[in-house]
Amino acid sequence: MIDVVTFGCRLNAYESEAVKARAAEAGLDDAIVFNTCAVTAEAVRQSRQAIRKARRERPGARIIVTGCAAQTEPQTYAGMAEVDAVLGNAEKLEAHSYFDLGERVRVNDIMSVKETASQFVDSFDGRARAFLQVQNGCDHRCTFCIIPYGRGNSRGVAMGAVVDEARRLTEKGFAEIVLTGVDLTSYGADLPGTPTLGLLVRKILKLVPAVKRLRISSIDSIEADDELMRAIAEEERLMPHFHLSAQSGDDMILKRMKRRHARADTIAFCDAVRRLRPEAAFGADLIAGFPTETEAMFENSVKLVDDAGLSFLHVFPFSARSRTPAARMPQLDRALVKARAARLRAMGEDALGRRLAALVGTTQAVLMEKSGQGRTPCFAPVKLHDVPGEGLHTVRITGATREHLVA
């Protein structure tokens, strides 16, 4: 039995399915693979805790650690007695890595990886929607971010391979496909003809008419191309939910983060999309307590929730990562950082509650995820009664709590 424990993003979830397939090809048995995340120190701590617990519960299993944290700090896991092998982010996707685990640490230079091949993942255990990797890595060097050192530079999957995989996934019965990557809006810059994310979206929807719902996992709004905006306006099968890599609502903090957008850009993008698709919903990643952040600067992030009309927040208390410039900046008191993160989360809960309340009385096409639960096109969670089976169902929204809709 091969178990894969996933931490972090949707891209990791996608790659975990590929890891399971490659390990099975190699004939690996009785193993637990931990696909780690390096975004925060807390993510690393949680993975180490889970590894220790797994060793206690399955003393005979091989424990293999891979993912971004294994790539950026392999010595952390190599130093754990519970760990049998450490694989880098490139090595984890190669079947031969699992044939011979005699080399305890196999982590090569991720910056030397120049291409991202489609992994042809055709099944996602327990999931109603399928992830499709179209891009990996990042060419930008935000001052807080360790991910380029875990993922390497930006590289895209050829459009033809993406379309082929989208076709396979629909043939497997998935009603919704989610495009995933590290920096999705940089898609195509390294490919012949330099296609864009918008062009890719339109190609998928044109060439694979069986795709019922196409969703974009996360985007950098300042890089949204004209084709993507046209797709938002014209393609009903492109879901009206957009998660933004905003990080802050204050211009000075954004400069110190070395972001490429200003506060006004986030608001302008949301306003532009809302004009094209009035039903659109927006989420955002926001960091609380970035070094040098004053109370006034933090208030600009708080105000961004309402000013941009955000309703799905991913809030991160700032976590200093070694090798990043932000780790060398003047740090805020941890209690203050956590308090600011709590305030932002509370804002997000209020905003989501208002968004859900506004949907009561509407008719929605809901994709069932598991018994009695699903998601609307704008990604609002729904609990349903007396809806049989899986797939898409048209339902009437009869009520809402602060956390989910009722249909």
N, C-alpha and C positions, 0 to 999 in steps of 0.2 A: 504494500500500500504506500502510495506517495501522497503526502499532504503538503500543500503549499499555503503558508501563512503570509498574508499580504498586509503591508503597512503603506499608508500614503495615498497617492493619487490614482486616477483612473488609468493612466498609462501603466502604472505598476500592476493594476488589476488585470489589464490586457496581457501584459508580459507574464504574469503568473500562470495564465492558461498555456502560454507557449512553453514556459518552464516545465509545467506538468507533462506536456506532450514530448518535449525533448528528453526529459528524464525517463519517461516510459519507453521511448525509442531505444535508449541506452540499456534498458533492462534493469534499471535501478529499482530496488524493492525495499520496503520497510525503511522509509526515509521521510524526514520533515525538512522542507526547504523554507527558509525565512527570507522573504523578499522585502528588504528594509527600506526605510525612508530617512533622508538626511536633513529635511527642511528645518527641524528644530532639535535641540538637545533632548527634549522630552520624547520625541519620536525614537531617538536612539535608546534612551533609557527604557522605554516600553518594550522595544524589541529584545533588549538584553534580559529583561524580566521574563518575557515570554519564552525565551530560549531556556532559561534555567528551569522554568516550570515544565517545559516539554521534556527535558532530560529526566526529571523526577518521575513524570508520568509514563514515559516510554524509554526506559533505560537501554533497551537494545537497538533502538532506531538510530540510523545515521542522521546527524544534524548538519545541514549545509546552510550557510548564510551567504546571501547575495543582495543585490539591489544597491541603491545610492549610498547608503551608509557603509556598506561593505566596500564600495569603490573608493569612497573618500577617506575612510579610516579603517583599513583592513586589520591593522594591528589591534584595534579594540576588540574585534571578534576572535582573532587568532590567539589572543591572550586568554580566552575563556576555555576552561577545561571541558566544557560541555560541547564545544564545537569540533566537528570532524573535518570540515573543509570550508574555505572562503572563496567565492567566485566573484569576479567583477561583473559589471553590467553587460559587457560584450560577451564574456565567457558563459554567462548563464543561458544564453540563447543558442548555444551550440551543443548538439547532442554528445559530441565526443568529450565534452567537459565532465560528463557524468559516467563515462565508461571507466575511467581510471581516476579515482580520487586520492591516489597516493601522494600527489603534490598538494600539501595542505592549503597553501595560499596561491591562488591563480588569479591575479588581478593585474592586468596590463594597463598601459597608458591609454586612457579613454580618448584623449585628444588625437590619437593616431587613427581613430575610426572615422572613415570618410563617407560611408554609405549606411543607409538604414534599409534593410531588406524587409519586405512584407513577411510576417510570420505565419500567415495562413491559419489563423486561429478560427476554427469553425464551430466551437462549442464553448459555452460559458455556463458552468454548473450553477444552477439555482438562479439564473438571471433571465429576465424577460427581454432585456435589450442587450445588444452586442456592441462591444467596443471595437473600433477599427483604428489602428495606429497609422497615421499618415506622416508624422514628423517626429524627430527626436533631437535632443540637444538644444543649445542656445548660444548665439553669438554675442549676446549682451553680457555685461558684467555689473549687474546691480550690486551696490556695496554691501548688502545684507545677505546675498544669495550664494550658497555653496553648490547649487544644482549643476552649473556648468562643469564643475570638477567631478561630478558624479555621472553626467550624461554626455559630456563632450560638446563639440560645436554643432550648430544646427545642420540637419540634413533631412531631406524629405524622401518619401517613398514615391516612385514613379506613378503618374496618374493611371496608367494602364493597369498596374498591379493593384492599385486601390479600387478601381472599378471592378476588376475581377473578383476581389475579395468581397466587395459589397454584394455582388451577384451571388456568390456562394452563401453568404450569410442570409440573404433573403430566401434562398432555396432551402436553407436549414430551418426556416420558419420564423426568423426574428422579424418582428414588425417594426422595430426601431433600431437604428444604427447611430452610435455616438462617435464622432471623429475625435481622436485624442492625439495629444502631442505635448511637448514641453513648452514650445512657443509657436502655437498653431498659426498665427497670422504671419509668421516668417516663412510659411510653407512655399517651396518652389524656388527660392533664391539660388539654390545650388543645382537645380535641375535644368536640363536642356530646354531652352525657350523661356525659362523663368516663369512658369505658371504661378498663379496666385491661389490663395485659399478659396476666394470667390469663384474662380474658374473651376476649381476642383469640385466644389459643391454643385455647380450647375451641370458639370459633366456627369457626376454620379446620378443626379435626379433625371437627367435626360436619357442616359444610357442604361439605367437600371430602373425602369418604371415600376418594378415590383417593390421598391423601397417605399414603405408607407410613411415612415417618419424618419427624418434625418436631423440629428442634433449636434451642435458644436459644444465641446466640453468647456473651453475657456479661451478667451481672446484678449489681445492687447488692443484696446479700442483705437489707439492712434495709428495702428497699422492696418485697419480695416480698409480693404481696397474697394474700388467702385463696383466690381463684379459682385462682391459680397453684399454690398448695399442693394444692388439690383435684385439679387437672390432673395434678400430679406423682404423686399417689396413684392416680388412676383411669385415666389415659390411657396405655396401653402404647405407643402410637405417639409419645409425647413422650419423646425419648431421655434416658436417665438420666445425663447428663453436664452439669455446671453449672460454668461458669467465673466466678469471683467477682472483683469489683473490690475486693480486700482492702487492698492497698498497704502495710500494716504490721501487725505483731502486737503493737504496743506502744500503750497508751492515750494516753500523753503525745504521742507522735509523731502519732498519729491526730488528736488535737486540733490540733496545730500544722499538720497538713495540711488542717485544716478539713473532715475527713470527718464523716459523719453516723452512723457506727457505732463501737462499741467492740470490743475483741478478743473479748469474750464473745459478741457478736452473731454473729460469723463462725462460731464453734464451735457455737453454738446452732442456727444455720441448717443447718449440715452434719449435726448430730445429728438434727434434725427430718426432714430429707429422707431420711436413712438409715433412719429408722424407717418411712417411707412406701415407700421403694424401697431395699431392702437392697443391691441391686447398684449403686447410684449411685456415680459417681466425681466428684471435685471438682478443679478447677484454680483458680489464683489469679494475679492480677498482684501482684507485690511489688516495692517500691522499696528498694534497699539504699543506705545512706549518706545518708539525708535530713539536712539541716542540723540540728545539735545532737544527733544520734543518738549515744548513748553505747554502750559495749559491752553493758551490761545491757539497754538498749532493743533493740539488734539481736538479742540472744539471744532476746528474746520473739518476734521474727519467725521465728527459726530453730525455736523450739519450736512455733510455730503449725502448721508443716507436719505434725507428728505429732498435735498436740492436735485439729486440725480434720480430719485424715485427708486432706490434700491430696496429689495425685499428679501433677498436670500444672502445673508452674510456669512463668510468664513473669516472669523476673527482670530488672529494669532498674536499672543503677547510676544514682543520682540525677544528673539533668542540669538545671542551672539554665537556665531559659528567661526571656529578658527580658520585662518587663511583669508578671511573677508575683511575689507577695510572698516566696515561698521563695528567689528569687534574691537577695533583700536580707538573708536570714538568715545567721548565721555558718556558713560552708561547711567541710566536712571535707576533709582531704587526699585528693587524687584516688587515690593509691595505696591508701589505706585503703578508699575507696569501692569500688574495683575488687576488692579482696581480699574484702570482705564479699559482693559480688555473686557472686563465684566460690564462696564457701562456701554461699550459698543455692542456687546452681545444683547443687552437689554433693548437697545435701540432696534437691533435687528428683529428681535422677537415681536416688538410692537409693530414694526413695519410689516412683518409677515402676517400678523393678525389682521391688520387693516386690508392687506391684499386679499387674504382669504375671504374676509367678510364681504368684499366687493364682488366676489364671484358667486355668492349665494343667489339662486334663482336662474342661473345660466345653464345652458346645455353644453356638456363637455365630452370630448372623445378621450376616454381614459384607457391607458395601457395597464393591464393588470400585471403586478410584479409578483405578488404572492397572495395567498388566500385572503380575500377581502380588502386588499390594498392595491393602489395604483397611482399613476401620475397623469395629470392633464398635459396638454401641449406646452403650457407655460411652466411645467414642472411642479405645480402645486400638488402636494400629497393628498390623496383621497382615500377614505375608508368607505367601502360599499357593502350594502346588505343585499342578499339574494341575487348576486351576479354570478352565474355559473362559469367555470372554466377560466382559461387564460386568454390572451390576445386583447384586441381593442373592443371597447364597449362604449356606446353612446348613452350617457346618463344625465339625469337632472340633479343639480346640486341643491340640496335641501337645507343644508346648515353648515356651520363652521365653528371650530374651536380656534384657539390661538395657534394651534399646531397643524391642523389638517382640516380638509373639507369632509363633509358627509354627503353621500349620494344614495 
